[in-house]
Structures are given as C-alpha cells and as structure tokens.
Amino acid sequence: MLVAWPYRRRGSILEAFDPRARLLFALSLMLSTLFFWDVRLLAGLWALALLYFRLNRLTWRETRRAWMLTGFIAVVFVTITFLTGRGGFEVYRAERVLARLSLPVTLFGWSPAIHLTVERIFFALSQFCRMGTVITAAILIPYTMDPTQYGVVFRGLGLPDKIAYAMDLAFRFIPTLGRDALQTMDAQRARGYELERVRGGPLAQIRRLAPLVVPVTLHALMTAEDVIDAMDLRAFGVGPRTWLTELRFRRHDFLLLGLAAALFFGSMIAAALGFGRFWTP
C-alpha cells in the first residue's frame, strides 16, 4: 500500500471548503510573492500565510520535521546570498557599506572579507520572507488535503487523467520512501547492525547508512512495478476514467476562489504599477 502524509480531520472551518479552492488559494499565496521585493509587503504575505496555516489548526508537533527541513534549506540559501551578494545585484545597483568583516585567514595572499551593507541585509530579509511564505503555503497542501482525494482534486482542476494520477503518486512518494527506510533500519537493527554508536563523526555515520540504500531503492522499484501492473490490469490510459468521488463547488468555495484571484491579480497589477520594488530605509 502507498503511504500518505499524516492527515486527520481537525474541525477547522476550512475543511468545509472544496480542496481545489484551498489548493488554489495556497498557490495564489506562493505566486503573489514573485511580484515583490519590498520586505514590508512580503512580510504581510507571510503573515497572511501564517494566519491561513493557523486557521487549518495545524500544530508545530505535526509539521516539525517539514519546518526544520525546509527552514534549514531556506537559511542556507539566504546565508549564501547574503555572504556573496549574488542575486541582489539584479535588484539593486549601489550598496551602502556598514562594516567590513575580514576573516583571519589568508589564501594565496588573499584575505577573504565580508561587506555588511544595508542592501544585502534587506535583500536577505526579503528573500527569507518570500521563502517563508512559499514554505508555509506548501506545507499546508499535503497536511490538510485528504490523501484519498489527491487524484480527484487534480483531475477536477482540468488536468488529464494520467497527469492527475501522476501527481497523486508524486505526493505519496516521499512518505512511502520514508516508511521503507524506517522499516529497513529496524530490520537491520534486529540483525545486530549498529547505526547510532559509530565513531568517526558524520562521514562514518553516512558510510554506515550505505547498506540501507540498496534495499530501499530496490523496494521502491518493486513497488513501482506493482503499481504499473495494477494500472495495466485496469486498462488505465485506454480511455477517459471515472472517479469514485465527485467534487462540486459551492457558494463559499467561490468566495475563497475570488479571494485567491483578487490576491494574485491584485499583486500583478500592483507590481505593474511600480509598487513592491526593492526597499531600504
């Protein structure tokens, strides 16, 4: 059986809305960040995304691993951009230097130095707010959508049957792979293979995990073959399919869709009029 993201009904008012409307609103939050570099507007969009996150009644304990992984990636990218200045030169031209930090290292006669500028600080904040909005909206999708409706939702958005089912399988791939990895680790521990008590630091730990890669990969390939055989036996792809669940928009769904459209097109018009450009005090 394929595994899904941890989902349970939380009694949120948003559960009464069509999952397609909730998905489109989350996508509108992500896409709206692409039009701005003003940290004030991006912070407002992030606050809206966090409010939407709160209304779905998600907790830190449920989504902690997703936050930690995506947050670590965001911090790494923002830090690299801040230290190198790459990417920011496309937004601003001049820099106002606040301080110059020289590293106590010399490489072939060259001493690395970091320029602390106003533009780099606010560009890093803008980038972090943008990535925070995208991460918040992205985490909402797998944790608040019923896994039995993945294919129905994407088919209801107008995608072909093959693409809708491919999206369904893609959303289930990471949880399934994680489940297989944990089961393999437990099986190896039961056979006396030690994974935690390893000397030598992170590299030795990675080398100890190498024997787990082959069985997890082979099991993923075998699962894919089983899914393909099951789809072939049901003549998938021969003609149009019918779905067990049918989704229909209701009045409050159109209200949420209207808010999503207003947010996206309003952001587009504001950017075209010159609002939301890079800002520093």
Protein Blocks (a to p, Z undefined) as FASTA:
>chain_A
ZZddddddehiaklmpcfklmmmmmmmmmmmmmmpcbfklmmmmmmmmmmmmmmnopafk
lmmmmmmmmmmmmmmmmmmmmmnopojlmmpmbdcdfbdcddfbdeehiacdddddfklm
mmmmmmmmmmmmmmmmmmmmmmmgcfklmmmmmmmnopafklmmmmmmmmmmmmmmmmmm
mmmmmmmmmnopafklcghijmlmmmmmmmmmmmmmmmmmmmmmmmmmmmmmnogokacc
ddfbdcdddfklmmmmmmmmmmmmmmmmmmmnopaiacdZZ
